[in-house]
Amino acid sequence: MIEKVKLALLSMQRNSWEQGVAAQAFLELGDTPLVILMAKEALVRQGEDGRLALVGHDEGVNDPAANGEAVLVAGQVTGNPAFKAGADRMLDYLLKRALRTDKGILYHITSRPQVWVDSLYMMPPFLAVAGHPEEAVKQIEGMRALLWDPKARLFSHIWDEGTKTFARRDFWGVGNGWAAAGMTRVIRTLPERMADDKVRLIRYVKDLIDGCLAHQRQDGLFHNVIDRPETFVETNLAQMLAYTIYRGIQGGWLSPDYRVAAERMRSAAHQKVDEYGLVQGVCGAPEFDHPGTAPEGQAFFLLMEASAI
């Protein structure tokens, strides 16, 4: 099943973040040759400003950074300095040139002053592995301050800094999955000197997992907007949370009791894989407003499987 899902993913057209999360999946599966190939293409499509894997008119500020870790690993494996140079250009864009709030929190897109929950996956993990873990934590804290709802224990989707209001207050399922998985990736890369930060991030992830699980359906899946059962049933959040739980248990910071919930979600996701290896019922590309298929849904199936091994 993994090979079928992988082949289906490789057949799909991919935007910058989709290329990045696919490369991350291959990295965690241990498929180094594919990581190198994905990283090469991210460099081929690197913009003059340093953003990686650009296709068409890409407004992403943080999405291109999802490719950063794979590019760094490719450089370490091959010894080719072009990879390190490409990663450094991406890092320079994030640290010095990307648009941000007056508190230094990066916007998600170039056209509007908005902070999106998606960014929690795309950018902080790269900052952490690229030698800037303090900046990674700063970005997480800043995004969480704007988007986290402590009563619901869930993240809203989009904050507009220009109007000081939510452009989308909904607790989007996949957005909360991005947050859970992104913070998990940062937790495992923080240096020992940041032990207090690690404890705090662990608490954030636990709270988010519990907030999501309060709305889990009997079939193990979730609604597209987590607390709104009139929205469609969606597959990818289950995969993202299963990945988060498995990595948390393996890291020793999440109770093994959560494994039962992860296994339910993993089983539900397996039932959504069709004869071609397409994971059905995820937020469908390219608009993500309907159940369908998407590269990120394929990639998180693979990430889930890599973490469950």
C-alpha positions as CSV (number, residue, x, y, z in Angstrom):
1,M,0.0,0.0,0.0
2,I,2.9,2.4,0.8
3,E,4.3,1.9,-2.7
4,K,1.0,2.5,-4.4
5,V,0.4,5.7,-2.3
6,K,4.0,6.8,-3.1
7,L,3.5,6.3,-6.9
8,A,0.2,8.2,-6.8
9,L,1.9,11.1,-5.0
10,L,4.7,11.2,-7.6
11,S,2.1,11.4,-10.4
12,M,0.5,14.5,-9.0
13,Q,1.3,18.2,-9.8
14,R,2.7,19.9,-6.8
15,N,2.9,23.5,-5.5
16,S,5.7,24.6,-3.2
17,W,4.3,23.2,0.1
18,E,3.2,20.0,-1.6
19,Q,6.7,19.4,-3.0
20,G,8.0,20.1,0.5
21,V,5.7,17.8,2.5
22,A,6.2,15.1,-0.1
23,A,10.0,15.4,0.3
24,Q,9.5,15.2,4.1
25,A,7.5,12.0,3.7
26,F,10.3,10.4,1.7
27,L,12.8,11.6,4.2
28,E,11.0,10.0,7.1
29,L,10.5,6.8,5.1
30,G,14.3,6.7,4.6
31,D,14.1,7.0,0.8
32,T,17.2,9.1,0.4
33,P,17.4,9.0,-3.5
34,L,13.9,10.4,-3.7
35,V,14.7,13.1,-1.2
36,I,17.6,14.2,-3.3
37,L,15.5,14.2,-6.5
38,M,12.8,16.3,-4.8
39,A,15.4,18.7,-3.4
40,K,17.0,19.1,-6.9
41,E,13.7,20.2,-8.4
42,A,13.1,22.6,-5.5
43,L,16.4,24.2,-6.4
44,V,15.5,24.3,-10.1
45,R,12.4,26.2,-9.2
46,Q,14.0,28.5,-6.6
47,G,13.0,32.2,-7.1
48,E,15.4,35.1,-7.2
49,D,14.3,36.0,-3.7
50,G,15.3,32.6,-2.3
51,R,11.9,30.9,-2.1
52,L,12.1,27.2,-3.1
53,A,10.0,25.1,-5.4
54,L,8.0,28.0,-7.0
55,V,5.4,27.1,-9.6
56,G,3.5,29.8,-11.4
57,H,2.5,32.9,-9.4
58,D,3.2,31.6,-5.9
59,E,2.3,34.0,-3.2
60,G,3.6,31.8,-0.4
61,V,5.9,33.3,2.1
62,N,6.3,30.2,4.3
63,D,5.1,27.4,2.0
64,P,8.4,27.2,0.1
65,A,10.3,26.7,3.4
66,A,8.7,23.3,3.7
67,N,11.3,22.1,1.2
68,G,14.2,23.4,3.4
69,E,15.0,20.3,5.4
70,A,15.1,18.0,2.4
71,V,17.4,20.5,0.6
72,L,19.7,20.5,3.6
73,V,19.8,16.7,3.9
74,A,20.5,16.4,0.2
75,G,23.5,18.6,0.6
76,Q,24.7,16.6,3.6
77,V,24.4,13.3,1.7
78,T,25.8,14.4,-1.7
79,G,28.3,17.0,-0.6
80,N,27.1,19.2,-3.3
81,P,27.4,22.9,-2.1
82,A,24.5,24.0,-4.3
83,F,22.0,22.5,-1.9
84,K,23.5,24.3,1.1
85,A,23.5,27.5,-0.9
86,G,19.9,27.1,-1.8
87,A,18.9,26.4,1.8
88,D,20.8,29.5,2.9
89,R,19.0,31.6,0.4
90,M,15.6,30.3,1.7
91,L,16.7,31.0,5.2
92,D,17.9,34.5,4.4
93,Y,14.5,35.3,2.9
94,L,12.7,34.1,6.1
95,L,15.0,35.9,8.4
96,K,15.5,39.2,6.6
97,R,13.1,39.8,3.7
98,A,9.8,38.1,4.3
99,L,6.8,40.3,5.2
100,R,5.8,40.2,8.9
101,T,3.8,41.8,11.7
102,D,5.3,44.5,13.9
103,K,6.1,41.8,16.4
104,G,8.1,39.9,13.8
105,I,5.6,37.1,13.0
106,L,5.7,36.1,9.3
107,Y,2.7,36.5,7.1
108,H,1.6,33.5,5.1
109,I,1.2,35.2,1.7
110,T,2.8,38.1,-0.1
111,S,-0.5,39.9,-1.1
112,R,-2.2,40.3,2.3
113,P,-1.0,40.9,5.9
114,Q,-2.4,37.6,7.1
115,V,-1.1,34.9,9.5
116,W,-2.3,31.4,8.7
117,V,-2.2,28.3,10.8
118,D,-0.7,26.4,7.9
119,S,2.6,28.2,8.5
120,L,3.1,26.3,11.7
121,Y,4.2,23.3,9.6
122,M,5.8,25.1,6.7
123,M,8.4,27.3,8.4
124,P,9.3,26.7,12.1
125,P,10.7,23.1,11.5
126,F,13.1,24.4,8.8
127,L,14.2,27.3,11.0
128,A,14.9,24.8,13.8
129,V,17.0,22.4,11.7
130,A,18.8,25.3,10.0
131,G,20.3,26.5,13.2
132,H,17.6,29.0,14.4
133,P,15.6,27.1,17.0
134,E,14.9,30.3,19.0
135,E,13.3,31.9,16.0
136,A,11.3,28.8,15.3
137,V,9.8,29.0,18.8
138,K,9.2,32.7,18.5
139,Q,7.2,32.1,15.3
140,I,5.2,29.4,17.0
141,E,4.4,31.5,20.0
142,G,3.4,34.5,17.8
143,M,1.1,32.5,15.6
144,R,-0.4,30.7,18.5
145,A,-1.1,34.1,20.3
146,L,-3.1,35.2,17.2
147,L,-4.9,31.9,16.3
148,W,-5.3,29.7,19.4
149,D,-8.7,29.4,21.0
150,P,-8.1,28.2,24.6
151,K,-11.7,27.4,25.3
152,A,-12.1,25.2,22.2
153,R,-8.4,24.0,22.4
154,L,-8.2,24.5,18.6
155,F,-6.6,26.9,16.1
156,S,-8.6,29.2,13.9
157,H,-7.4,29.4,10.3
158,I,-6.6,33.0,9.3
159,W,-5.9,36.2,11.2
160,D,-5.8,39.5,9.3
161,E,-3.3,41.8,10.8
162,G,-4.5,44.7,8.7
163,T,-8.1,44.6,10.0
164,K,-7.2,43.0,13.4
165,T,-9.9,40.5,12.8
166,F,-10.2,36.9,11.6
167,A,-10.4,36.4,7.9
168,R,-11.5,32.9,8.7
169,R,-12.2,32.0,12.3
170,D,-13.2,28.4,11.5
171,F,-11.4,25.5,13.2
172,W,-10.3,24.0,9.9
173,G,-9.3,20.4,10.4
174,V,-6.3,20.2,8.2
175,G,-5.0,23.5,9.5
176,N,-5.0,22.1,13.0
177,G,-3.2,19.0,11.6
178,W,-0.5,21.3,10.2
179,A,-0.1,22.9,13.6
180,A,0.1,19.6,15.4
181,A,2.6,18.0,13.0
182,G,4.7,21.1,12.7
183,M,5.1,21.6,16.4
184,T,6.0,17.9,16.7
185,R,8.8,18.3,14.2
186,V,10.1,21.3,16.1
187,I,10.0,19.5,19.5
188,R,12.3,16.7,18.3
189,T,14.9,19.1,17.0
190,L,15.2,21.6,19.8
191,P,18.6,21.6,21.6
192,E,19.0,20.7,25.2
193,R,19.5,24.3,26.2
194,M,15.9,24.9,25.2
195,A,14.4,22.3,27.5
196,D,11.8,24.8,28.9
197,D,10.7,25.7,25.4
198,K,10.3,22.0,24.6
199,V,8.1,21.4,27.7
200,R,5.9,24.3,26.7
201,L,5.5,23.1,23.1
202,I,4.7,19.6,24.3
203,R,1.9,21.1,26.4
204,Y,0.6,22.9,23.3
205,V,0.5,19.8,21.2
206,K,-1.2,17.7,23.9
207,D,-3.8,20.4,24.3
208,L,-4.4,20.5,20.6
209,I,-4.6,16.7,20.3
210,D,-7.2,16.6,23.1
211,G,-9.1,19.5,21.5
212,C,-9.4,17.5,18.2
213,L,-10.2,14.2,19.8
214,A,-13.2,15.7,21.6
215,H,-14.7,15.9,18.1
216,Q,-13.6,12.6,16.6
217,R,-16.3,10.7,14.8
218,Q,-17.2,7.0,15.5
219,D,-15.4,6.1,12.2
220,G,-12.2,7.6,13.5
221,L,-12.3,10.6,11.1
222,F,-13.2,14.3,11.6
223,H,-15.3,17.0,9.9
224,N,-13.6,19.5,7.6
225,V,-14.4,22.2,10.2
226,I,-13.8,20.2,13.3
227,D,-16.7,21.4,15.4
228,R,-19.2,21.7,12.6
229,P,-20.8,18.4,11.7
230,E,-22.6,19.9,8.7
231,T,-19.2,20.1,6.9
232,F,-17.9,17.2,5.0
233,V,-16.1,14.2,6.5
234,E,-12.4,14.6,5.9
235,T,-9.5,12.1,5.9
236,N,-6.3,14.0,6.3
237,L,-6.6,15.4,9.8
238,A,-6.8,11.8,11.1
239,Q,-3.5,11.0,9.3
240,M,-1.8,14.1,10.6
241,L,-2.9,13.4,14.2
242,A,-1.9,9.8,14.0
243,Y,1.6,10.9,12.8
244,T,1.7,13.4,15.7
245,I,0.7,10.8,18.3
246,Y,3.1,8.1,17.1
247,R,6.0,10.6,17.1
248,G,5.1,11.8,20.5
249,I,5.0,8.4,22.0
250,Q,8.3,7.5,20.3
251,G,9.8,10.7,21.7
252,G,8.7,9.8,25.2
253,W,6.6,12.9,25.7
254,L,3.2,11.6,24.9
255,S,1.4,8.8,26.9
256,P,1.1,5.5,25.1
257,D,-2.6,5.7,26.0
258,Y,-3.0,7.9,22.9
259,R,-2.0,5.0,20.7
260,V,-5.6,3.6,20.7
261,A,-6.9,6.8,19.1
262,A,-4.0,6.8,16.6
263,E,-4.7,3.2,15.5
264,R,-8.4,4.1,14.9
265,M,-7.4,7.0,12.7
266,R,-4.8,4.9,10.9
267,S,-7.3,2.2,10.2
268,A,-9.8,4.7,8.9
269,A,-7.2,6.2,6.6
270,H,-6.3,2.8,5.2
271,Q,-9.9,2.2,4.3
272,K,-9.8,5.4,2.2
273,V,-7.0,4.2,-0.1
274,D,-8.4,3.2,-3.5
275,E,-7.0,0.7,-6.1
276,Y,-4.7,3.3,-7.5
277,G,-3.1,4.3,-4.2
278,L,-5.1,7.6,-4.0
279,V,-6.1,8.6,-0.5
280,Q,-9.8,9.6,-1.0
281,G,-11.8,12.1,1.1
282,V,-9.0,14.5,2.0
283,C,-9.4,18.2,1.4
284,G,-9.3,18.1,-2.4
285,A,-6.7,20.0,-4.4
286,P,-6.6,22.6,-5.8
287,E,-9.2,24.6,-3.8
288,F,-9.4,22.4,-0.6
289,D,-13.0,23.1,-0.2
290,H,-14.4,19.6,-1.0
291,P,-13.5,16.0,-0.4
292,G,-11.1,14.7,-3.0
293,T,-7.4,13.9,-3.4
294,A,-4.3,16.0,-2.9
295,P,-0.5,15.6,-2.7
296,E,-0.6,16.6,1.0
297,G,-3.1,13.8,1.7
298,Q,-0.8,11.3,0.0
299,A,2.3,12.6,1.8
300,F,0.6,12.4,5.3
301,F,-0.4,8.9,4.7
302,L,3.3,8.1,4.1
303,L,4.3,10.2,7.1
304,M,1.8,8.3,9.2
305,E,3.1,5.0,8.0
306,A,6.7,6.0,8.5
307,S,5.9,7.0,12.1
308,A,3.9,3.8,12.8
309,I,6.8,1.5,11.8
